[in-house]
Amino acid sequence: MPALPKLERPTPKHAVEFAQRLFLQGERVELNALVEALGIGRTTLYRWVGDRERLMGLVLADMIDIGWDQALDSAEGEGLERAMHAGRRFMEITATFPPVRQFAEREPQLALRVLLAPDGLVAERIRAGFRRALQENGEDVNDELIDIAVQAGTALEWAPIAIGGEPEIERASRLIRSLFDATLG
């Protein structure tokens, strides 16, 4: 495990950054490793980042924003078509990103709780990215429709990976498109 440079006074930001570094290196993110690397107590770490489930949400949050940036940059089409393509690209990018995929394969129960929790930080960031994709392409869609689309897409992407299969991105894309067609069309 890589050593964190000694800091005069660690902060919550340092804890999340170190956890992200471990995660990106394909390592399991453990609270004890953070406590040791930061030279702080377990109670302090818990106060800063919560439990391991919450920490993993924090670790993934910035990566989700980066994934949406990449998806929007490579999306094709115009209007709703472009927003739908961005959503599909986001699923393709995240499903093939080795650290997240390894996490889902190595710790399926935790990964599913983090990735699928409707009120979690991951879902919040994915909804925000999808809302942004729609708004940047001239679509004004209610939050409930975005929430349903994100929950369906996330489940069809990550549940198969967690049980050793392949993500159902094509199926998720068709389902999400049909939701929007039925509502907007």
C-alpha positions as CSV (number, residue, x, y, z in Angstrom):
1,M,0.0,0.0,0.0
2,P,1.4,3.4,-0.9
3,A,2.4,5.7,2.0
4,L,0.7,9.0,2.3
5,P,3.2,11.9,2.7
6,K,3.2,13.0,6.3
7,L,1.0,16.0,6.8
8,E,1.2,18.5,9.6
9,R,-2.6,18.3,10.0
10,P,-4.7,15.9,8.0
11,T,-8.2,17.0,6.9
12,P,-11.3,15.2,5.6
13,K,-10.2,16.1,2.1
14,H,-6.9,14.3,2.6
15,A,-8.9,11.2,3.8
16,V,-11.0,11.1,0.6
17,E,-8.1,11.8,-1.7
18,F,-6.0,9.0,-0.2
19,A,-9.0,6.6,-0.4
20,Q,-9.4,7.7,-4.1
21,R,-5.8,7.0,-4.7
22,L,-6.1,3.5,-3.2
23,F,-9.2,2.8,-5.2
24,L,-7.7,3.9,-8.5
25,Q,-4.8,1.6,-7.9
26,G,-7.3,-1.3,-7.6
27,E,-6.8,-1.7,-3.9
28,R,-9.5,-2.3,-1.3
29,V,-10.3,0.9,0.6
30,E,-10.1,0.1,4.3
31,L,-10.8,2.5,7.1
32,N,-7.9,1.1,9.1
33,A,-5.4,1.9,6.3
34,L,-6.7,5.5,6.2
35,V,-6.4,5.8,10.0
36,E,-2.8,4.6,9.9
37,A,-1.8,6.6,6.8
38,L,-3.3,9.9,8.2
39,G,-2.2,9.3,11.8
40,I,-5.6,10.0,13.2
41,G,-8.1,8.1,15.3
42,R,-10.9,5.9,14.0
43,T,-13.5,8.2,15.6
44,T,-12.0,11.2,13.8
45,L,-12.1,9.4,10.5
46,Y,-15.7,8.3,11.1
47,R,-16.7,11.9,11.9
48,W,-15.1,13.1,8.7
49,V,-16.3,10.4,6.2
50,G,-18.8,8.3,7.9
51,D,-18.7,4.5,7.6
52,R,-17.1,2.6,4.7
53,E,-20.2,2.7,2.6
54,R,-20.4,6.5,2.8
55,L,-16.6,6.8,2.1
56,M,-17.0,4.7,-1.0
57,G,-19.8,7.1,-2.2
58,L,-17.4,10.0,-1.6
59,V,-14.6,8.2,-3.5
60,L,-16.9,7.6,-6.5
61,A,-18.6,11.1,-6.6
62,D,-15.9,13.0,-8.3
63,M,-15.3,10.2,-10.7
64,I,-19.0,10.3,-11.7
65,D,-18.6,14.0,-12.6
66,I,-15.6,13.2,-14.7
67,G,-17.5,10.4,-16.4
68,W,-20.4,12.7,-17.3
69,D,-17.9,15.3,-18.7
70,Q,-16.4,12.6,-21.0
71,A,-19.8,11.3,-22.0
72,L,-21.1,14.8,-22.9
73,D,-17.9,15.5,-24.8
74,S,-18.4,12.4,-27.0
75,A,-22.2,12.5,-27.3
76,E,-23.6,12.6,-30.8
77,G,-26.8,14.0,-32.2
78,E,-29.0,16.9,-31.1
79,G,-31.6,17.6,-28.4
80,L,-33.0,14.5,-26.7
81,E,-31.1,12.2,-29.0
82,R,-27.8,13.8,-27.8
83,A,-28.8,13.6,-24.1
84,M,-29.8,9.9,-24.6
85,H,-26.4,9.2,-26.3
86,A,-24.6,10.9,-23.4
87,G,-26.4,8.6,-20.9
88,R,-25.4,5.6,-22.9
89,R,-21.8,6.8,-23.2
90,F,-21.8,7.4,-19.4
91,M,-22.8,3.8,-18.8
92,E,-20.2,2.5,-21.2
93,I,-17.5,4.6,-19.6
94,T,-18.3,3.6,-16.1
95,A,-19.0,-0.1,-16.8
96,T,-15.5,-0.4,-18.4
97,F,-13.6,1.7,-15.9
98,P,-11.4,-1.0,-14.2
99,P,-11.4,0.3,-10.6
100,V,-15.2,0.5,-10.4
101,R,-15.6,-2.8,-12.1
102,Q,-13.1,-4.5,-9.8
103,F,-14.9,-3.0,-6.8
104,A,-18.3,-4.4,-8.0
105,E,-16.7,-7.8,-8.7
106,R,-14.6,-8.0,-5.5
107,E,-17.3,-6.6,-3.1
108,P,-20.6,-7.0,-4.8
109,Q,-22.9,-6.4,-1.8
110,L,-21.1,-3.2,-0.8
111,A,-20.8,-2.0,-4.4
112,L,-24.5,-2.5,-5.0
113,R,-25.4,-0.6,-1.8
114,V,-23.2,2.3,-2.9
115,L,-24.1,2.2,-6.6
116,L,-27.8,1.6,-6.3
117,A,-28.9,3.4,-3.1
118,P,-31.6,5.8,-4.4
119,D,-30.8,8.4,-1.7
120,G,-27.0,7.9,-1.9
121,L,-24.3,10.3,-3.1
122,V,-23.6,8.2,-6.2
123,A,-27.3,8.3,-7.4
124,E,-27.4,12.0,-6.6
125,R,-24.3,12.7,-8.8
126,I,-25.6,10.5,-11.6
127,R,-29.0,12.3,-11.5
128,A,-27.2,15.6,-11.6
129,G,-25.2,14.5,-14.6
130,F,-28.2,13.2,-16.5
131,R,-30.1,16.4,-15.7
132,R,-27.2,18.4,-17.0
133,A,-27.2,16.3,-20.2
134,L,-30.9,17.0,-20.7
135,Q,-30.7,20.7,-19.9
136,E,-27.6,21.3,-22.1
137,N,-29.6,19.8,-25.0
138,G,-32.8,21.9,-24.5
139,E,-34.8,19.3,-22.5
140,D,-36.7,20.3,-19.4
141,V,-37.6,17.0,-17.6
142,N,-39.0,16.6,-14.1
143,D,-36.9,15.1,-11.4
144,E,-39.1,12.0,-10.9
145,L,-38.5,10.9,-14.5
146,I,-34.8,11.5,-14.2
147,D,-34.8,9.5,-10.9
148,I,-36.6,6.5,-12.5
149,A,-34.3,6.6,-15.5
150,V,-31.2,6.6,-13.3
151,Q,-32.4,3.9,-11.0
152,A,-33.3,1.6,-14.0
153,G,-30.1,2.3,-15.8
154,T,-27.9,1.9,-12.8
155,A,-29.5,-1.4,-11.9
156,L,-29.2,-2.8,-15.4
157,E,-25.6,-1.7,-15.5
158,W,-24.3,-2.8,-12.1
159,A,-26.4,-5.8,-10.9
160,P,-25.2,-8.0,-13.7
161,I,-21.6,-7.1,-13.1
162,A,-21.9,-7.8,-9.4
163,I,-23.1,-11.3,-10.1
164,G,-20.4,-12.1,-12.7
165,G,-22.2,-11.1,-15.9
166,E,-22.0,-8.2,-18.4
167,P,-23.9,-4.9,-18.0
168,E,-27.1,-4.6,-19.9
169,I,-26.4,-1.2,-21.4
170,E,-28.4,-1.7,-24.6
171,R,-31.4,-2.8,-22.6
172,A,-31.0,0.1,-20.2
173,S,-30.8,2.6,-23.1
174,R,-33.9,1.2,-24.7
175,L,-35.8,1.3,-21.4
176,I,-34.7,4.9,-20.6
177,R,-35.5,6.0,-24.2
178,S,-39.0,4.5,-24.0
179,L,-39.6,6.3,-20.6
180,F,-38.8,9.6,-22.2
181,D,-40.7,8.9,-25.4
182,A,-43.8,8.0,-23.4
183,T,-43.5,11.1,-21.3
184,L,-42.3,13.7,-23.7
185,G,-43.7,12.3,-27.0
